[in-house]
Amino acid sequence: MEKNITVILGDGIGPEVTEQSIKILNAIGDQFGHKFKYDYQLMGAIAIDETGNPLPDATIESCLKSDAVLFGAIGHPKYDNDPNAKVRPEQGLLKIRKSLQLFANIRPITTYSALQHLSPLKQERLDGADFVIFRELTGGIYFGEKKINEEKTVASDLCEYSRPEIERIAHLAFQYAQKPERRKKLTLVDKANVLETSRLWRKVVQEIAAQYPDVKVDYMFVDNASMQIIINPKQFDVVLTENMFGDIISDEASVLSGSLGLLPSSSVGTGTALFEPIHGSYPQAAGKDIANPIGSILSAAMMLDYFEMNEEATLVRNAVAWTLAHGFVTQDIDAENNYGTSVIGELIKDFVEQKLPADINKKYMDLGKSTII
């Protein structure tokens, strides 16, 4: 099978973690007879620096013609620290979601037994925690009308949703909850006791639920959900929520896995799907070979699932699990005993290529690659 992939390396650690994902995809291609073609394009701070535009037209054109988009990270301190900046890297990300009609961000939250000691939560709360967050991407407060008075003393951001916007992602979430590997439970996270938009969400979801009688539905205010994710994460299966709430609770849920660097995501809709780790650009680590590439690699695995290459995706996830179980982790997971971004990528690649022995002696690991003596 042949697939065309637009690669957007982005800012900060984006290029180096995405490089590892490309490495794994190429190994999958060699093992299974697939051919992945890559078209590298710009978005974010690097695009502003080179073109003055956070999302050049050429990038949009490439994405629209490709089978999927693999994206690294976006953002730079010189824009974050300047409230008067007219052009910002994140504008590129918001625009690409609109341009590709990506209305649903899917973020699986997975825990690994080998890393449970790193989480601030007790092990008994983590055992069995496995849920997926469906976050609406194109509506809500991020895209609403923004106002500020001339004196710059009063500002507002409009939060707005329509029935069709809610219906399309709700159907996706319900269908996902029906999958054999899920537990047929959906939780709508909102603030319906205060917000009119949340009351619309709840009304629409209640109506749609009748079409999925095998899925149990419950409703939870976002403040309670934020607490429940910490004290009882095992209760969740599929979580459905609006744009801003999803942005916040999915980052909160990263503490369950042990590191923000472990979590992948996909953004899907009516156009080309986009795959990216949920972490930011982490500019302090850029170019130091210390960033965690697993979120990006698992995003590539989600891409393989999207291509209906399910066996290949499972192999990548097994490779990641093997790496973590054997203590091959980056600095964000273990500050004392850790390995570089490229070493982790090479190890996962070697697993995919069936080059790793059953027993491995970590003291013989090469600093730059996974050569094992």
C-alpha positions in Angstrom: 0.0 0.0 0.0 1.2 3.5 -0.8 0.3 6.6 1.3 1.2 10.3 0.9 1.9 12.0 4.2 2.4 15.7 4.8 5.0 16.2 7.5 4.9 19.4 9.5 7.9 19.3 11.9 6.8 22.6 13.6 8.7 24.3 16.4 10.8 23.4 19.5 11.1 19.6 19.9 8.7 19.0 17.0 11.4 18.2 14.4 13.3 15.7 16.6 10.4 13.7 17.9 8.7 13.6 14.5 12.0 12.3 13.0 11.7 9.2 15.3 8.1 8.6 14.0 9.3 8.8 10.4 12.0 6.3 11.3 9.3 3.9 12.7 7.0 4.4 9.7 9.8 3.5 7.4 10.5 0.4 9.3 6.9 -0.6 9.2 6.9 0.1 5.4 9.9 -2.2 5.0 8.4 -5.0 7.1 4.9 -5.0 5.6 5.6 -3.8 2.0 4.1 -0.3 2.3 5.5 2.8 0.8 5.2 6.1 2.6 5.9 9.3 0.7 6.6 12.5 2.7 6.1 16.1 1.8 7.6 18.4 4.4 5.8 21.7 5.0 5.9 24.7 7.4 3.6 25.8 10.2 4.1 27.7 13.4 6.8 30.0 14.6 9.2 28.7 12.0 6.7 29.5 9.3 6.3 33.0 10.6 10.1 33.5 10.6 10.4 32.2 7.0 7.2 33.5 5.4 5.5 35.9 7.8 2.5 33.5 7.9 1.9 30.8 10.6 0.2 28.6 8.0 1.4 29.2 4.4 -1.0 28.3 1.5 1.5 25.7 0.3 1.1 23.8 3.6 -2.7 23.8 3.3 -2.5 22.6 -0.4 -0.2 19.8 0.6 -2.4 18.7 3.4 -5.5 18.7 1.3 -3.8 16.4 -1.3 -2.3 14.0 1.2 -3.7 10.9 2.9 -2.8 12.2 6.4 -0.8 14.8 8.2 1.9 14.1 10.8 2.6 17.1 12.9 5.3 17.8 15.6 4.6 20.7 17.9 3.9 24.5 17.8 4.9 27.6 19.8 7.8 29.7 20.7 8.5 31.9 23.8 9.1 35.0 21.8 5.4 35.0 20.9 4.1 33.5 24.2 5.8 36.4 26.1 4.5 39.1 23.8 0.8 39.9 24.4 0.9 42.5 21.6 2.0 40.1 18.9 -0.4 40.3 16.0 0.7 37.0 14.4 1.1 33.9 16.6 2.2 30.4 15.9 -1.0 28.9 17.4 -3.1 30.8 14.7 -1.6 28.3 12.3 -2.9 25.3 14.2 -6.4 26.8 14.6 -6.5 27.6 10.9 -5.4 24.2 9.8 -8.2 22.6 11.8 -10.7 24.9 10.0 -9.0 24.3 6.6 -9.1 20.5 6.9 -12.5 20.6 8.6 -11.1 18.7 11.6 -13.9 18.8 14.1 -12.9 16.0 16.5 -9.7 15.6 18.5 -9.3 12.0 19.8 -6.9 11.5 22.8 -6.5 8.1 24.3 -5.4 8.0 27.9 -3.4 4.8 28.6 -1.5 3.8 31.7 1.6 1.6 31.8 2.2 -0.7 34.8 6.0 -0.1 34.5 5.5 3.7 35.0 2.8 3.8 37.6 5.3 4.7 40.3 5.9 7.9 38.5 2.4 9.1 38.7 1.3 11.2 41.8 -1.7 8.8 42.0 -1.8 5.6 44.0 -1.4 2.4 42.0 -4.9 1.1 43.0 -6.4 4.2 41.3 -4.4 3.7 38.1 -4.8 -0.1 37.6 -7.3 -0.5 34.7 -7.5 3.2 33.8 -8.0 3.4 30.1 -10.3 6.0 28.4 -10.5 8.2 25.4 -11.3 11.9 25.2 -13.3 13.3 22.3 -12.7 17.0 22.2 -14.7 19.2 19.7 -12.2 21.3 17.7 -13.7 23.9 15.5 -16.2 25.7 17.8 -16.5 27.3 21.2 -14.6 30.1 22.8 -11.4 29.7 20.8 -13.2 30.6 17.6 -15.9 33.0 18.9 -15.9 36.7 18.3 -13.2 38.5 20.4 -13.5 42.0 21.6 -11.5 44.5 23.6 -12.3 48.1 24.3 -10.2 51.0 23.2 -8.7 51.5 26.7 -7.9 47.7 26.8 -9.6 47.4 30.1 -12.5 45.1 29.1 -12.3 42.1 26.9 -14.6 39.3 25.9 -14.5 36.0 24.0 -17.8 34.6 22.6 -18.5 30.9 23.2 -20.9 29.6 20.5 -22.0 26.2 19.3 -24.6 25.0 16.9 -26.6 21.8 16.9 -24.8 20.3 13.8 -21.4 21.0 15.4 -22.4 19.0 18.4 -24.2 16.2 16.5 -21.3 15.3 14.3 -18.7 14.7 17.1 -21.3 13.1 19.3 -22.1 10.5 16.7 -18.3 9.7 16.4 -18.0 9.4 20.2 -21.0 7.1 20.5 -19.7 4.9 17.6 -16.3 4.7 19.3 -18.0 3.6 22.5 -19.6 0.7 20.6 -16.3 -0.7 19.6 -15.5 -4.2 20.9 -12.5 -3.0 22.9 -14.5 -0.3 24.7 -16.9 -0.7 27.6 -20.0 1.0 26.0 -20.1 4.0 28.3 -20.0 7.7 27.3 -19.6 10.6 29.7 -20.5 14.1 28.5 -18.5 16.7 30.3 -20.1 20.2 30.4 -21.1 23.1 32.6 -24.8 22.9 32.0 -25.7 24.4 35.4 -24.2 27.7 34.2 -23.6 27.9 30.5 -26.3 28.0 27.8 -23.9 26.3 25.3 -23.5 23.4 27.7 -27.3 23.1 28.0 -27.5 22.8 24.2 -24.7 20.1 24.3 -26.7 18.2 26.9 -30.0 18.4 25.0 -28.5 17.3 21.7 -26.5 14.4 23.3 -29.6 13.2 25.2 -31.5 13.1 21.9 -28.7 11.3 20.0 -28.3 8.7 22.9 -31.6 7.1 21.8 -29.9 6.0 18.6 -27.3 4.1 20.6 -29.3 2.1 23.2 -26.3 -0.2 24.0 -24.2 2.8 25.2 -24.7 3.9 28.8 -24.6 7.7 29.0 -23.8 9.9 32.1 -23.3 13.6 32.5 -20.7 15.4 34.6 -19.9 19.0 35.2 -16.4 19.9 34.2 -15.2 20.9 37.7 -16.4 17.5 39.0 -14.9 15.7 36.1 -11.5 17.4 36.7 -11.6 15.9 40.2 -12.9 12.5 39.2 -10.1 12.0 36.6 -7.7 12.1 39.6 -9.6 10.2 42.3 -11.3 7.6 40.1 -10.1 7.5 36.5 -11.2 3.9 36.0 -14.9 5.1 35.8 -14.3 6.7 32.4 -14.5 5.0 29.0 -15.3 7.5 26.3 -15.4 11.2 27.4 -17.1 13.7 25.1 -16.7 17.5 25.6 -16.4 20.9 24.0 -13.2 22.6 22.8 -11.8 24.4 25.9 -12.9 21.8 28.4 -11.3 19.1 26.3 -8.1 21.1 26.0 -7.8 21.3 29.8 -8.9 17.9 31.0 -6.8 16.0 28.4 -3.7 17.7 29.7 -4.8 17.0 33.2 -5.3 13.3 32.3 -1.6 13.1 31.2 -0.6 12.7 34.9 -2.2 9.2 34.8 0.4 7.9 32.3 3.4 9.5 34.0 4.3 12.0 31.4 2.7 14.4 28.9 5.3 13.1 26.4 3.6 9.7 26.2 0.2 10.7 24.9 -0.8 10.8 21.2 -3.8 12.3 19.4 -5.6 12.3 16.1 -7.8 15.1 14.7 -10.4 13.9 12.3 -13.3 15.3 10.3 -14.5 15.6 6.8 -11.0 16.2 5.3 -7.5 14.9 5.7 -6.8 13.6 9.3 -4.0 15.0 11.4 -1.9 13.2 14.0 0.2 14.8 16.7 1.5 14.3 20.3 -0.5 16.3 22.8 2.6 18.0 24.3 3.8 21.5 23.4 6.9 22.6 21.7 9.1 22.5 24.9 11.7 24.9 23.5 14.0 24.5 26.5 14.7 20.9 25.3 14.9 21.6 21.6 18.0 20.2 19.9 19.3 18.5 23.1 18.1 14.9 22.2 16.3 14.6 25.5 12.6 15.0 24.4 10.2 12.0 24.7 9.3 10.8 21.2 6.7 8.2 22.3 3.7 10.6 22.0 4.7 11.2 18.4 5.4 7.6 17.7 2.0 6.5 19.2 0.4 9.3 17.0 2.0 7.5 14.0 0.4 4.3 15.3 -3.0 6.0 15.3 -2.3 7.1 11.7 -1.6 3.4 10.8 -5.0 2.5 12.3 -6.6 5.3 10.3 -5.0 3.7 7.2 -6.6 0.4 8.4 -3.1 -1.0 9.0 -4.2 -2.4 12.3 -1.6 -5.2 12.6 1.1 -2.6 12.0 -0.3 -0.2 14.6 -0.4 -3.0 17.2 3.2 -3.8 16.5 4.3 -0.2 17.1 2.3 -0.1 20.4 3.9 -3.4 21.5 7.3 -1.9 20.7 6.5 1.1 22.9 5.3 -1.1 25.7 8.4 -3.3 25.5 10.6 -0.2 25.7 8.9 1.2 28.7 8.7 -2.2 30.5 12.5 -2.5 30.1 13.2 0.9 31.5 14.3 2.6 28.3 12.9 6.0 29.0 13.7 9.7 28.4 14.6 12.3 31.0 11.0 13.4 31.6 10.2 10.0 33.0 13.5 9.2 34.9 15.8 12.1 35.7 18.7 9.8 36.7 18.6 6.8 34.3 17.5 7.9 30.9 18.2 7.6 27.2 18.2 10.1 24.3 15.3 10.8 22.0 17.2 9.1 19.1 18.0 6.0 21.2 14.4 5.4 22.1 13.5 5.8 18.5 16.2 3.3 17.4 15.0 0.8 20.1 11.4 0.9 18.9 12.6 0.6 15.3 14.7 -2.4 16.2 11.7 -4.0 17.9 9.6 -3.5 14.8 12.4 -5.0 12.7 12.7 -8.0 15.2 16.3 -7.2 15.9 16.1 -7.2 19.7 17.0 -10.2 21.9 14.7 -11.4 24.6 17.2 -10.3 27.2 19.0 -7.0 27.0 21.8 -5.5 29.0 21.4 -1.8 29.3 25.0 -1.1 30.2 26.0 -2.0 26.7 23.7 0.5 25.1 25.4 2.8 22.6 24.9 6.5 23.4 23.7 7.3 20.0 21.8 4.2 18.8 20.4 1.0 20.1 23.4 -1.2 19.2 23.4 -4.1 21.6 26.5 -6.2 22.3 
